[in-house]
Amino acid sequence: MKMSLVVGFEEKHLVEFSFDEFWGGIKITVDGVKVMGTVQILSFSTMKAWEITVGTNEQHHVRFEKRRAQFFAAFKPQPVRVYVDGIFIMEAFE
């Protein structure tokens, strides 16, 4: 799954979030530069969040939340929600 959004008003940045469903890898880039990457092999939590700050003069707090079902999660949709400065912006399903 891959999603992207533009953050900022005067100082715009392209933020991209990608999730590899098979290996569980997460990658977040800002303007093409990788700022965060993790691999999630085994997790018992039903919600995982990643947070970054984007911008220098005009800073914005971006939060990605991935939720999954407690049982049979591999067979159910796992929504990823994006919040910018605490405001819900978009949601995508893997």
PyMOL Python script that loads the backbone (N, CA, C, O; Angstrom):
from pymol import cmd

cmd.read_pdbstr("""\
ATOM      1  N   MET A   1       0.847  -1.163   0.000  1.00  0.00           N
ATOM      2  CA  MET A   1       0.000   0.000   0.000  1.00  0.00           C
ATOM      3  C   MET A   1       0.897   1.233   0.000  1.00  0.00           C
ATOM      4  O   MET A   1       1.931   1.271   0.667  1.00  0.00           O
ATOM      5  N   LYS A   2       0.483   2.225  -0.754  1.00  0.00           N
ATOM      6  CA  LYS A   2       1.243   3.467  -0.809  1.00  0.00           C
ATOM      7  C   LYS A   2       0.257   4.626  -0.823  1.00  0.00           C
ATOM      8  O   LYS A   2      -0.755   4.587  -1.522  1.00  0.00           O
ATOM      9  N   MET A   3       0.562   5.652  -0.045  1.00  0.00           N
ATOM     10  CA  MET A   3      -0.280   6.849  -0.047  1.00  0.00           C
ATOM     11  C   MET A   3       0.626   8.068   0.054  1.00  0.00           C
ATOM     12  O   MET A   3       1.718   8.002   0.619  1.00  0.00           O
ATOM     13  N   SER A   4       0.157   9.177  -0.499  1.00  0.00           N
ATOM     14  CA  SER A   4       0.958  10.397  -0.455  1.00  0.00           C
ATOM     15  C   SER A   4       0.047  11.599  -0.263  1.00  0.00           C
ATOM     16  O   SER A   4      -1.125  11.583  -0.639  1.00  0.00           O
ATOM     17  N   LEU A   5       0.618  12.646   0.334  1.00  0.00           N
ATOM     18  CA  LEU A   5      -0.122  13.882   0.544  1.00  0.00           C
ATOM     19  C   LEU A   5       0.855  15.045   0.584  1.00  0.00           C
ATOM     20  O   LEU A   5       2.033  14.878   0.897  1.00  0.00           O
ATOM     21  N   VAL A   6       0.349  16.213   0.265  1.00  0.00           N
ATOM     22  CA  VAL A   6       1.142  17.441   0.326  1.00  0.00           C
ATOM     23  C   VAL A   6       0.786  18.142   1.622  1.00  0.00           C
ATOM     24  O   VAL A   6      -0.388  18.359   1.921  1.00  0.00           O
ATOM     25  N   VAL A   7       1.817  18.498   2.396  1.00  0.00           N
ATOM     26  CA  VAL A   7       1.631  19.136   3.698  1.00  0.00           C
ATOM     27  C   VAL A   7       2.216  20.539   3.640  1.00  0.00           C
ATOM     28  O   VAL A   7       3.325  20.735   3.143  1.00  0.00           O
ATOM     29  N   GLY A   8       1.470  21.515   4.149  1.00  0.00           N
ATOM     30  CA  GLY A   8       1.956  22.886   4.220  1.00  0.00           C
ATOM     31  C   GLY A   8       1.168  23.835   3.343  1.00  0.00           C
ATOM     32  O   GLY A   8       0.509  23.431   2.385  1.00  0.00           O
ATOM     33  N   PHE A   9       1.254  25.104   3.694  1.00  0.00           N
ATOM     34  CA  PHE A   9       0.570  26.150   2.932  1.00  0.00           C
ATOM     35  C   PHE A   9       1.584  26.960   2.134  1.00  0.00           C
ATOM     36  O   PHE A   9       1.529  26.986   0.905  1.00  0.00           O
ATOM     37  N   GLU A  10       2.500  27.614   2.819  1.00  0.00           N
ATOM     38  CA  GLU A  10       3.558  28.384   2.157  1.00  0.00           C
ATOM     39  C   GLU A  10       4.757  27.488   1.843  1.00  0.00           C
ATOM     40  O   GLU A  10       5.371  27.613   0.783  1.00  0.00           O
ATOM     41  N   GLU A  11       5.081  26.598   2.754  1.00  0.00           N
ATOM     42  CA  GLU A  11       6.215  25.682   2.613  1.00  0.00           C
ATOM     43  C   GLU A  11       5.641  24.275   2.396  1.00  0.00           C
ATOM     44  O   GLU A  11       5.293  23.586   3.355  1.00  0.00           O
ATOM     45  N   LYS A  12       5.545  23.861   1.141  1.00  0.00           N
ATOM     46  CA  LYS A  12       4.889  22.587   0.816  1.00  0.00           C
ATOM     47  C   LYS A  12       5.901  21.442   0.775  1.00  0.00           C
ATOM     48  O   LYS A  12       7.026  21.594   0.297  1.00  0.00           O
ATOM     49  N   HIS A  13       5.459  20.277   1.298  1.00  0.00           N
ATOM     50  CA  HIS A  13       6.293  19.080   1.296  1.00  0.00           C
ATOM     51  C   HIS A  13       5.444  17.884   0.895  1.00  0.00           C
ATOM     52  O   HIS A  13       4.291  17.759   1.310  1.00  0.00           O
ATOM     53  N   LEU A  14       6.025  17.003   0.083  1.00  0.00           N
ATOM     54  CA  LEU A  14       5.357  15.772  -0.318  1.00  0.00           C
ATOM     55  C   LEU A  14       5.732  14.674   0.677  1.00  0.00           C
ATOM     56  O   LEU A  14       6.901  14.307   0.793  1.00  0.00           O
ATOM     57  N   VAL A  15       4.739  14.157   1.390  1.00  0.00           N
ATOM     58  CA  VAL A  15       4.949  13.098   2.376  1.00  0.00           C
ATOM     59  C   VAL A  15       4.356  11.815   1.803  1.00  0.00           C
ATOM     60  O   VAL A  15       3.197  11.788   1.391  1.00  0.00           O
ATOM     61  N   GLU A  16       5.162  10.748   1.781  1.00  0.00           N
ATOM     62  CA  GLU A  16       4.710   9.463   1.259  1.00  0.00           C
ATOM     63  C   GLU A  16       4.850   8.387   2.328  1.00  0.00           C
ATOM     64  O   GLU A  16       5.846   8.339   3.050  1.00  0.00           O
ATOM     65  N   PHE A  17       3.846   7.532   2.419  1.00  0.00           N
ATOM     66  CA  PHE A  17       3.821   6.420   3.367  1.00  0.00           C
ATOM     67  C   PHE A  17       3.631   5.146   2.567  1.00  0.00           C
ATOM     68  O   PHE A  17       2.700   5.048   1.768  1.00  0.00           O
ATOM     69  N   SER A  18       4.502   4.169   2.772  1.00  0.00           N
ATOM     70  CA  SER A  18       4.323   2.886   2.091  1.00  0.00           C
ATOM     71  C   SER A  18       4.438   1.758   3.098  1.00  0.00           C
ATOM     72  O   SER A  18       5.240   1.809   4.031  1.00  0.00           O
ATOM     73  N   PHE A  19       3.615   0.734   2.887  1.00  0.00           N
ATOM     74  CA  PHE A  19       3.571  -0.427   3.766  1.00  0.00           C
ATOM     75  C   PHE A  19       3.630  -1.679   2.913  1.00  0.00           C
ATOM     76  O   PHE A  19       2.802  -1.867   2.022  1.00  0.00           O
ATOM     77  N   ASP A  20       4.603  -2.533   3.182  1.00  0.00           N
ATOM     78  CA  ASP A  20       4.745  -3.805   2.488  1.00  0.00           C
ATOM     79  C   ASP A  20       3.953  -4.853   3.262  1.00  0.00           C
ATOM     80  O   ASP A  20       4.367  -5.274   4.342  1.00  0.00           O
ATOM     81  N   GLU A  21       2.815  -5.275   2.713  1.00  0.00           N
ATOM     82  CA  GLU A  21       1.929  -6.202   3.414  1.00  0.00           C
ATOM     83  C   GLU A  21       2.584  -7.549   3.680  1.00  0.00           C
ATOM     84  O   GLU A  21       2.283  -8.198   4.681  1.00  0.00           O
ATOM     85  N   PHE A  22       3.473  -7.973   2.796  1.00  0.00           N
ATOM     86  CA  PHE A  22       4.084  -9.294   2.948  1.00  0.00           C
ATOM     87  C   PHE A  22       5.135  -9.316   4.052  1.00  0.00           C
ATOM     88  O   PHE A  22       5.103 -10.197   4.911  1.00  0.00           O
ATOM     89  N   TRP A  23       6.069  -8.359   4.044  1.00  0.00           N
ATOM     90  CA  TRP A  23       7.165  -8.330   5.019  1.00  0.00           C
ATOM     91  C   TRP A  23       6.874  -7.453   6.224  1.00  0.00           C
ATOM     92  O   TRP A  23       7.561  -7.561   7.241  1.00  0.00           O
ATOM     93  N   GLY A  24       5.879  -6.592   6.135  1.00  0.00           N
ATOM     94  CA  GLY A  24       5.551  -5.723   7.265  1.00  0.00           C
ATOM     95  C   GLY A  24       6.417  -4.486   7.356  1.00  0.00           C
ATOM     96  O   GLY A  24       6.491  -3.861   8.414  1.00  0.00           O
ATOM     97  N   GLY A  25       7.077  -4.118   6.263  1.00  0.00           N
ATOM     98  CA  GLY A  25       7.957  -2.948   6.271  1.00  0.00           C
ATOM     99  C   GLY A  25       7.199  -1.649   6.090  1.00  0.00           C
ATOM    100  O   GLY A  25       6.275  -1.557   5.282  1.00  0.00           O
ATOM    101  N   ILE A  26       7.604  -0.649   6.853  1.00  0.00           N
ATOM    102  CA  ILE A  26       7.020   0.690   6.770  1.00  0.00           C
ATOM    103  C   ILE A  26       8.111   1.645   6.296  1.00  0.00           C
ATOM    104  O   ILE A  26       9.244   1.585   6.774  1.00  0.00           O
ATOM    105  N   LYS A  27       7.767   2.532   5.348  1.00  0.00           N
ATOM    106  CA  LYS A  27       8.713   3.557   4.908  1.00  0.00           C
ATOM    107  C   LYS A  27       7.968   4.874   4.775  1.00  0.00           C
ATOM    108  O   LYS A  27       6.916   4.942   4.139  1.00  0.00           O
ATOM    109  N   ILE A  28       8.523   5.925   5.381  1.00  0.00           N
ATOM    110  CA  ILE A  28       7.961   7.270   5.275  1.00  0.00           C
ATOM    111  C   ILE A  28       9.033   8.159   4.666  1.00  0.00           C
ATOM    112  O   ILE A  28      10.165   8.205   5.148  1.00  0.00           O
ATOM    113  N   THR A  29       8.664   8.872   3.593  1.00  0.00           N
ATOM    114  CA  THR A  29       9.600   9.795   2.957  1.00  0.00           C
ATOM    115  C   THR A  29       8.996  11.196   2.922  1.00  0.00           C
ATOM    116  O   THR A  29       7.780  11.365   2.844  1.00  0.00           O
ATOM    117  N   VAL A  30       9.870  12.189   2.981  1.00  0.00           N
ATOM    118  CA  VAL A  30       9.477  13.589   2.833  1.00  0.00           C
ATOM    119  C   VAL A  30      10.307  14.154   1.695  1.00  0.00           C
ATOM    120  O   VAL A  30      11.535  14.191   1.771  1.00  0.00           O
ATOM    121  N   ASP A  31       9.638  14.593   0.647  1.00  0.00           N
ATOM    122  CA  ASP A  31      10.295  15.120  -0.553  1.00  0.00           C
ATOM    123  C   ASP A  31      11.309  14.129  -1.115  1.00  0.00           C
ATOM    124  O   ASP A  31      12.381  14.522  -1.577  1.00  0.00           O
ATOM    125  N   GLY A  32      10.964  12.836  -1.073  1.00  0.00           N
ATOM    126  CA  GLY A  32      11.818  11.795  -1.633  1.00  0.00           C
ATOM    127  C   GLY A  32      12.928  11.302  -0.728  1.00  0.00           C
ATOM    128  O   GLY A  32      13.665  10.394  -1.111  1.00  0.00           O
ATOM    129  N   VAL A  33      13.072  11.871   0.462  1.00  0.00           N
ATOM    130  CA  VAL A  33      14.121  11.475   1.404  1.00  0.00           C
ATOM    131  C   VAL A  33      13.494  10.621   2.502  1.00  0.00           C
ATOM    132  O   VAL A  33      12.529  11.030   3.149  1.00  0.00           O
ATOM    133  N   LYS A  34      14.059   9.425   2.703  1.00  0.00           N
ATOM    134  CA  LYS A  34      13.527   8.523   3.731  1.00  0.00           C
ATOM    135  C   LYS A  34      13.796   9.102   5.116  1.00  0.00           C
ATOM    136  O   LYS A  34      14.942   9.367   5.478  1.00  0.00           O
ATOM    137  N   VAL A  35      12.721   9.295   5.888  1.00  0.00           N
ATOM    138  CA  VAL A  35      12.859   9.832   7.243  1.00  0.00           C
ATOM    139  C   VAL A  35      12.549   8.786   8.304  1.00  0.00           C
ATOM    140  O   VAL A  35      12.921   8.946   9.466  1.00  0.00           O
ATOM    141  N   MET A  36      11.866   7.711   7.904  1.00  0.00           N
ATOM    142  CA  MET A  36      11.552   6.662   8.870  1.00  0.00           C
ATOM    143  C   MET A  36      11.331   5.354   8.127  1.00  0.00           C
ATOM    144  O   MET A  36      10.712   5.319   7.064  1.00  0.00           O
ATOM    145  N   GLY A  37      11.849   4.282   8.709  1.00  0.00           N
ATOM    146  CA  GLY A  37      11.639   2.957   8.144  1.00  0.00           C
ATOM    147  C   GLY A  37      11.719   1.914   9.238  1.00  0.00           C
ATOM    148  O   GLY A  37      12.652   1.923  10.041  1.00  0.00           O
ATOM    149  N   THR A  38      10.752   1.017   9.276  1.00  0.00           N
ATOM    150  CA  THR A  38      10.734  -0.043  10.275  1.00  0.00           C
ATOM    151  C   THR A  38      10.242  -1.329   9.631  1.00  0.00           C
ATOM    152  O   THR A  38       9.632  -1.317   8.562  1.00  0.00           O
ATOM    153  N   VAL A  39      10.518  -2.429  10.301  1.00  0.00           N
ATOM    154  CA  VAL A  39       9.978  -3.724   9.903  1.00  0.00           C
ATOM    155  C   VAL A  39       9.241  -4.279  11.103  1.00  0.00           C
ATOM    156  O   VAL A  39       9.789  -4.365  12.202  1.00  0.00           O
ATOM    157  N   GLN A  40       8.003  -4.651  10.881  1.00  0.00           N
ATOM    158  CA  GLN A  40       7.164  -5.175  11.956  1.00  0.00           C
ATOM    159  C   GLN A  40       6.903  -6.646  11.661  1.00  0.00           C
ATOM    160  O   GLN A  40       6.065  -6.978  10.822  1.00  0.00           O
ATOM    161  N   ILE A  41       7.628  -7.532  12.354  1.00  0.00           N
ATOM    162  CA  ILE A  41       7.501  -8.959  12.091  1.00  0.00           C
ATOM    163  C   ILE A  41       6.353  -9.564  12.885  1.00  0.00           C
ATOM    164  O   ILE A  41       5.524 -10.288  12.334  1.00  0.00           O
ATOM    165  N   LEU A  42       6.305  -9.271  14.169  1.00  0.00           N
ATOM    166  CA  LEU A  42       5.266  -9.828  15.023  1.00  0.00           C
ATOM    167  C   LEU A  42       4.795  -8.740  15.969  1.00  0.00           C
ATOM    168  O   LEU A  42       5.601  -8.091  16.637  1.00  0.00           O
ATOM    169  N   SER A  43       3.495  -8.547  16.021  1.00  0.00           N
ATOM    170  CA  SER A  43       2.944  -7.517  16.890  1.00  0.00           C
ATOM    171  C   SER A  43       1.628  -8.002  17.477  1.00  0.00           C
ATOM    172  O   SER A  43       0.806  -8.604  16.785  1.00  0.00           O
ATOM    173  N   PHE A  44       1.443  -7.733  18.758  1.00  0.00           N
ATOM    174  CA  PHE A  44       0.201  -8.106  19.417  1.00  0.00           C
ATOM    175  C   PHE A  44      -0.738  -6.914  19.584  1.00  0.00           C
ATOM    176  O   PHE A  44      -1.901  -7.087  19.949  1.00  0.00           O
ATOM    177  N   SER A  45      -0.247  -5.719  19.321  1.00  0.00           N
ATOM    178  CA  SER A  45      -1.105  -4.539  19.443  1.00  0.00           C
ATOM    179  C   SER A  45      -1.979  -4.413  18.192  1.00  0.00           C
ATOM    180  O   SER A  45      -1.583  -4.820  17.100  1.00  0.00           O
ATOM    181  N   THR A  46      -3.156  -3.851  18.371  1.00  0.00           N
ATOM    182  CA  THR A  46      -4.073  -3.695  17.240  1.00  0.00           C
ATOM    183  C   THR A  46      -3.949  -2.326  16.575  1.00  0.00           C
ATOM    184  O   THR A  46      -4.589  -2.077  15.553  1.00  0.00           O
ATOM    185  N   MET A  47      -3.138  -1.441  17.141  1.00  0.00           N
ATOM    186  CA  MET A  47      -2.916  -0.124  16.550  1.00  0.00           C
ATOM    187  C   MET A  47      -1.448   0.249  16.692  1.00  0.00           C
ATOM    188  O   MET A  47      -0.855   0.112  17.761  1.00  0.00           O
ATOM    189  N   LYS A  48      -0.879   0.721  15.597  1.00  0.00           N
ATOM    190  CA  LYS A  48       0.505   1.172  15.585  1.00  0.00           C
ATOM    191  C   LYS A  48       0.515   2.567  14.975  1.00  0.00           C
ATOM    192  O   LYS A  48      -0.195   2.827  14.003  1.00  0.00           O
ATOM    193  N   ALA A  49       1.318   3.465  15.540  1.00  0.00           N
ATOM    194  CA  ALA A  49       1.362   4.849  15.050  1.00  0.00           C
ATOM    195  C   ALA A  49       2.803   5.280  14.797  1.00  0.00           C
ATOM    196  O   ALA A  49       3.727   4.860  15.495  1.00  0.00           O
ATOM    197  N   TRP A  50       2.975   6.125  13.787  1.00  0.00           N
ATOM    198  CA  TRP A  50       4.262   6.721  13.456  1.00  0.00           C
ATOM    199  C   TRP A  50       4.045   8.220  13.332  1.00  0.00           C
ATOM    200  O   TRP A  50       3.070   8.658  12.721  1.00  0.00           O
ATOM    201  N   GLU A  51       4.951   9.011  13.909  1.00  0.00           N
ATOM    202  CA  GLU A  51       4.805  10.467  13.911  1.00  0.00           C
ATOM    203  C   GLU A  51       6.075  11.124  13.394  1.00  0.00           C
ATOM    204  O   GLU A  51       7.187  10.714  13.727  1.00  0.00           O
ATOM    205  N   ILE A  52       5.888  12.149  12.575  1.00  0.00           N
ATOM    206  CA  ILE A  52       7.013  12.939  12.082  1.00  0.00           C
ATOM    207  C   ILE A  52       6.621  14.414  12.114  1.00  0.00           C
ATOM    208  O   ILE A  52       5.440  14.759  12.147  1.00  0.00           O
ATOM    209  N   THR A  53       7.630  15.270  12.103  1.00  0.00           N
ATOM    210  CA  THR A  53       7.426  16.714  11.977  1.00  0.00           C
ATOM    211  C   THR A  53       7.990  17.136  10.629  1.00  0.00           C
ATOM    212  O   THR A  53       9.117  16.785  10.279  1.00  0.00           O
ATOM    213  N   VAL A  54       7.203  17.889   9.880  1.00  0.00           N
ATOM    214  CA  VAL A  54       7.565  18.288   8.527  1.00  0.00           C
ATOM    215  C   VAL A  54       7.701  19.801   8.478  1.00  0.00           C
ATOM    216  O   VAL A  54       6.862  20.523   9.016  1.00  0.00           O
ATOM    217  N   GLY A  55       8.759  20.283   7.830  1.00  0.00           N
ATOM    218  CA  GLY A  55       8.939  21.717   7.626  1.00  0.00           C
ATOM    219  C   GLY A  55       9.970  22.322   8.549  1.00  0.00           C
ATOM    220  O   GLY A  55      10.315  21.751   9.584  1.00  0.00           O
ATOM    221  N   THR A  56      10.462  23.498   8.157  1.00  0.00           N
ATOM    222  CA  THR A  56      11.421  24.224   8.995  1.00  0.00           C
ATOM    223  C   THR A  56      10.784  25.503   9.528  1.00  0.00           C
ATOM    224  O   THR A  56      10.653  25.667  10.741  1.00  0.00           O
ATOM    225  N   ASN A  57      10.388  26.407   8.640  1.00  0.00           N
ATOM    226  CA  ASN A  57       9.733  27.647   9.082  1.00  0.00           C
ATOM    227  C   ASN A  57       8.257  27.423   9.391  1.00  0.00           C
ATOM    228  O   ASN A  57       7.707  28.035  10.306  1.00  0.00           O
ATOM    229  N   GLU A  58       7.627  26.550   8.629  1.00  0.00           N
ATOM    230  CA  GLU A  58       6.213  26.216   8.815  1.00  0.00           C
ATOM    231  C   GLU A  58       6.140  24.727   9.173  1.00  0.00           C
ATOM    232  O   GLU A  58       6.093  23.872   8.288  1.00  0.00           O
ATOM    233  N   GLN A  59       6.130  24.429  10.451  1.00  0.00           N
ATOM    234  CA  GLN A  59       6.165  23.035  10.893  1.00  0.00           C
ATOM    235  C   GLN A  59       4.767  22.452  11.064  1.00  0.00           C
ATOM    236  O   GLN A  59       3.846  23.118  11.535  1.00  0.00           O
ATOM    237  N   HIS A  60       4.638  21.185  10.664  1.00  0.00           N
ATOM    238  CA  HIS A  60       3.383  20.454  10.804  1.00  0.00           C
ATOM    239  C   HIS A  60       3.687  19.080  11.375  1.00  0.00           C
ATOM    240  O   HIS A  60       4.689  18.455  11.026  1.00  0.00           O
ATOM    241  N   HIS A  61       2.815  18.620  12.253  1.00  0.00           N
ATOM    242  CA  HIS A  61       2.938  17.316  12.891  1.00  0.00           C
ATOM    243  C   HIS A  61       2.083  16.327  12.098  1.00  0.00           C
ATOM    244  O   HIS A  61       0.869  16.506  11.992  1.00  0.00           O
ATOM    245  N   VAL A  62       2.705  15.286  11.541  1.00  0.00           N
ATOM    246  CA  VAL A  62       2.001  14.285  10.737  1.00  0.00           C
ATOM    247  C   VAL A  62       2.024  12.959  11.490  1.00  0.00           C
ATOM    248  O   VAL A  62       3.075  12.508  11.944  1.00  0.00           O
ATOM    249  N   ARG A  63       0.851  12.343  11.616  1.00  0.00           N
ATOM    250  CA  ARG A  63       0.719  11.074  12.336  1.00  0.00           C
ATOM    251  C   ARG A  63       0.011  10.061  11.440  1.00  0.00           C
ATOM    252  O   ARG A  63      -1.053  10.338  10.887  1.00  0.00           O
ATOM    253  N   PHE A  64       0.620   8.885  11.307  1.00  0.00           N
ATOM    254  CA  PHE A  64       0.031   7.771  10.575  1.00  0.00           C
ATOM    255  C   PHE A  64      -0.382   6.715  11.590  1.00  0.00           C
ATOM    256  O   PHE A  64       0.414   6.339  12.451  1.00  0.00           O
ATOM    257  N   GLU A  65      -1.615   6.234  11.498  1.00  0.00           N
ATOM    258  CA  GLU A  65      -2.111   5.181  12.388  1.00  0.00           C
ATOM    259  C   GLU A  65      -2.583   4.002  11.549  1.00  0.00           C
ATOM    260  O   GLU A  65      -3.420   4.156  10.661  1.00  0.00           O
ATOM    261  N   LYS A  66      -2.040   2.825  11.837  1.00  0.00           N
ATOM    262  CA  LYS A  66      -2.473   1.599  11.159  1.00  0.00           C
ATOM    263  C   LYS A  66      -3.174   0.720  12.175  1.00  0.00           C
ATOM    264  O   LYS A  66      -2.623   0.390  13.225  1.00  0.00           O
ATOM    265  N   ARG A  67      -4.389   0.352  11.845  1.00  0.00           N
ATOM    266  CA  ARG A  67      -5.178  -0.496  12.752  1.00  0.00           C
ATOM    267  C   ARG A  67      -5.425  -1.846  12.088  1.00  0.00           C
ATOM    268  O   ARG A  67      -5.474  -1.964  10.864  1.00  0.00           O
ATOM    269  N   ARG A  68      -5.580  -2.863  12.943  1.00  0.00           N
ATOM    270  CA  ARG A  68      -5.883  -4.190  12.431  1.00  0.00           C
ATOM    271  C   ARG A  68      -6.852  -4.878  13.371  1.00  0.00           C
ATOM    272  O   ARG A  68      -6.976  -4.507  14.538  1.00  0.00           O
ATOM    273  N   ALA A  69      -7.532  -5.878  12.852  1.00  0.00           N
ATOM    274  CA  ALA A  69      -8.448  -6.667  13.675  1.00  0.00           C
ATOM    275  C   ALA A  69      -7.643  -7.539  14.638  1.00  0.00           C
ATOM    276  O   ALA A  69      -6.488  -7.871  14.369  1.00  0.00           O
ATOM    277  N   GLN A  70      -8.247  -7.896  15.732  1.00  0.00           N
ATOM    278  CA  GLN A  70      -7.539  -8.709  16.720  1.00  0.00           C
ATOM    279  C   GLN A  70      -7.386 -10.154  16.242  1.00  0.00           C
ATOM    280  O   GLN A  70      -6.370 -10.794  16.512  1.00  0.00           O
ATOM    281  N   PHE A  71      -8.385 -10.664  15.538  1.00  0.00           N
ATOM    282  CA  PHE A  71      -8.350 -12.039  15.057  1.00  0.00           C
ATOM    283  C   PHE A  71      -8.445 -12.066  13.536  1.00  0.00           C
ATOM    284  O   PHE A  71      -9.204 -11.299  12.945  1.00  0.00           O
ATOM    285  N   PHE A  72      -7.679 -12.945  12.906  1.00  0.00           N
ATOM    286  CA  PHE A  72      -7.658 -13.122  11.451  1.00  0.00           C
ATOM    287  C   PHE A  72      -7.348 -11.809  10.727  1.00  0.00           C
ATOM    288  O   PHE A  72      -7.963 -11.485   9.711  1.00  0.00           O
ATOM    289  N   ALA A  73      -6.396 -11.072  11.260  1.00  0.00           N
ATOM    290  CA  ALA A  73      -6.065  -9.747  10.716  1.00  0.00           C
ATOM    291  C   ALA A  73      -5.576  -9.814   9.274  1.00  0.00           C
ATOM    292  O   ALA A  73      -5.802  -8.883   8.501  1.00  0.00           O
ATOM    293  N   ALA A  74      -4.910 -10.901   8.905  1.00  0.00           N
ATOM    294  CA  ALA A  74      -4.383 -11.006   7.541  1.00  0.00           C
ATOM    295  C   ALA A  74      -5.492 -11.081   6.497  1.00  0.00           C
ATOM    296  O   ALA A  74      -5.257 -10.814   5.319  1.00  0.00           O
ATOM    297  N   PHE A  75      -6.691 -11.439   6.924  1.00  0.00           N
ATOM    298  CA  PHE A  75      -7.799 -11.609   5.989  1.00  0.00           C
ATOM    299  C   PHE A  75      -8.792 -10.450   6.027  1.00  0.00           C
ATOM    300  O   PHE A  75      -9.827 -10.495   5.362  1.00  0.00           O
ATOM    301  N   LYS A  76      -8.483  -9.424   6.796  1.00  0.00           N
ATOM    302  CA  LYS A  76      -9.393  -8.283   6.932  1.00  0.00           C
ATOM    303  C   LYS A  76      -8.675  -6.995   6.540  1.00  0.00           C
ATOM    304  O   LYS A  76      -7.449  -6.921   6.626  1.00  0.00           O
ATOM    305  N   PRO A  77      -9.425  -5.979   6.110  1.00  0.00           N
ATOM    306  CA  PRO A  77      -8.798  -4.703   5.762  1.00  0.00           C
ATOM    307  C   PRO A  77      -8.117  -4.069   6.972  1.00  0.00           C
ATOM    308  O   PRO A  77      -8.607  -4.151   8.098  1.00  0.00           O
ATOM    309  N   GLN A  78      -6.978  -3.437   6.708  1.00  0.00           N
ATOM    310  CA  GLN A  78      -6.234  -2.756   7.759  1.00  0.00           C
ATOM    311  C   GLN A  78      -6.107  -1.280   7.380  1.00  0.00           C
ATOM    312  O   GLN A  78      -5.221  -0.917   6.607  1.00  0.00           O
ATOM    313  N   PRO A  79      -6.978  -0.435   7.912  1.00  0.00           N
ATOM    314  CA  PRO A  79      -6.955   0.975   7.511  1.00  0.00           C
ATOM    315  C   PRO A  79      -5.736   1.720   8.048  1.00  0.00           C
ATOM    316  O   PRO A  79      -5.265   1.464   9.156  1.00  0.00           O
ATOM    317  N   VAL A  80      -5.244   2.637   7.240  1.00  0.00           N
ATOM    318  CA  VAL A  80      -4.189   3.561   7.658  1.00  0.00           C
ATOM    319  C   VAL A  80      -4.804   4.950   7.612  1.00  0.00           C
ATOM    320  O   VAL A  80      -5.292   5.384   6.569  1.00  0.00           O
ATOM    321  N   ARG A  81      -4.780   5.644   8.738  1.00  0.00           N
ATOM    322  CA  ARG A  81      -5.343   6.992   8.835  1.00  0.00           C
ATOM    323  C   ARG A  81      -4.210   7.994   8.972  1.00  0.00           C
ATOM    324  O   ARG A  81      -3.192   7.721   9.609  1.00  0.00           O
ATOM    325  N   VAL A  82      -4.402   9.160   8.364  1.00  0.00           N
ATOM    326  CA  VAL A  82      -3.397  10.220   8.409  1.00  0.00           C
ATOM    327  C   VAL A  82      -3.997  11.437   9.088  1.00  0.00           C
ATOM    328  O   VAL A  82      -5.100  11.871   8.756  1.00  0.00           O
ATOM    329  N   TYR A  83      -3.255  11.982  10.045  1.00  0.00           N
ATOM    330  CA  TYR A  83      -3.639  13.198  10.755  1.00  0.00           C
ATOM    331  C   TYR A  83      -2.525  14.224  10.570  1.00  0.00           C
ATOM    332  O   TYR A  83      -1.345  13.899  10.704  1.00  0.00           O
ATOM    333  N   VAL A  84      -2.901  15.457  10.262  1.00  0.00           N
ATOM    334  CA  VAL A  84      -1.941  16.562  10.183  1.00  0.00           C
ATOM    335  C   VAL A  84      -2.357  17.587  11.217  1.00  0.00           C
ATOM    336  O   VAL A  84      -3.470  18.111  11.169  1.00  0.00           O
ATOM    337  N   ASP A  85      -1.471  17.872  12.147  1.00  0.00           N
ATOM    338  CA  ASP A  85      -1.742  18.793  13.258  1.00  0.00           C
ATOM    339  C   ASP A  85      -2.997  18.380  14.029  1.00  0.00           C
ATOM    340  O   ASP A  85      -3.770  19.227  14.474  1.00  0.00           O
ATOM    341  N   GLY A  86      -3.189  17.063  14.180  1.00  0.00           N
ATOM    342  CA  GLY A  86      -4.315  16.541  14.944  1.00  0.00           C
ATOM    343  C   GLY A  86      -5.630  16.478  14.198  1.00  0.00           C
ATOM    344  O   GLY A  86      -6.640  16.070  14.772  1.00  0.00           O
ATOM    345  N   ILE A  87      -5.647  16.870  12.934  1.00  0.00           N
ATOM    346  CA  ILE A  87      -6.874  16.869  12.135  1.00  0.00           C
ATOM    347  C   ILE A  87      -6.824  15.700  11.157  1.00  0.00           C
ATOM    348  O   ILE A  87      -5.847  15.531  10.428  1.00  0.00           O
ATOM    349  N   PHE A  88      -7.894  14.889  11.148  1.00  0.00           N
ATOM    350  CA  PHE A  88      -7.976  13.748  10.238  1.00  0.00           C
ATOM    351  C   PHE A  88      -7.982  14.247   8.799  1.00  0.00           C
ATOM    352  O   PHE A  88      -8.777  15.115   8.436  1.00  0.00           O
ATOM    353  N   ILE A  89      -7.079  13.685   7.976  1.00  0.00           N
ATOM    354  CA  ILE A  89      -6.942  14.122   6.590  1.00  0.00           C
ATOM    355  C   ILE A  89      -7.446  13.066   5.610  1.00  0.00           C
ATOM    356  O   ILE A  89      -8.235  13.375   4.716  1.00  0.00           O
ATOM    357  N   MET A  90      -6.998  11.826   5.772  1.00  0.00           N
ATOM    358  CA  MET A  90      -7.371  10.788   4.815  1.00  0.00           C
ATOM    359  C   MET A  90      -7.231   9.407   5.425  1.00  0.00           C
ATOM    360  O   MET A  90      -6.621   9.228   6.479  1.00  0.00           O
ATOM    361  N   GLU A  91      -7.817   8.425   4.730  1.00  0.00           N
ATOM    362  CA  GLU A  91      -7.743   7.034   5.158  1.00  0.00           C
ATOM    363  C   GLU A  91      -7.619   6.161   3.922  1.00  0.00           C
ATOM    364  O   GLU A  91      -8.260   6.414   2.902  1.00  0.00           O
ATOM    365  N   ALA A  92      -6.790   5.132   4.019  1.00  0.00           N
ATOM    366  CA  ALA A  92      -6.631   4.169   2.928  1.00  0.00           C
ATOM    367  C   ALA A  92      -6.632   2.772   3.525  1.00  0.00           C
ATOM    368  O   ALA A  92      -6.278   2.577   4.687  1.00  0.00           O
ATOM    369  N   PHE A  93      -7.038   1.799   2.709  1.00  0.00           N
ATOM    370  CA  PHE A  93      -7.088   0.409   3.159  1.00  0.00           C
ATOM    371  C   PHE A  93      -6.096  -0.409   2.359  1.00  0.00           C
ATOM    372  O   PHE A  93      -5.934  -0.214   1.154  1.00  0.00           O
ATOM    373  N   GLU A  94      -5.435  -1.328   3.044  1.00  0.00           N
ATOM    374  CA  GLU A  94      -4.519  -2.213   2.329  1.00  0.00           C
ATOM    375  C   GLU A  94      -5.256  -3.424   1.850  1.00  0.00           C
ATOM    376  O   GLU A  94      -4.661  -4.299   1.220  1.00  0.00           O
TER     377      GLU A  94
END
""", "prot")
cmd.dss("prot")
cmd.show_as("cartoon", "prot")
cmd.util.cbc("prot")
cmd.orient("prot")
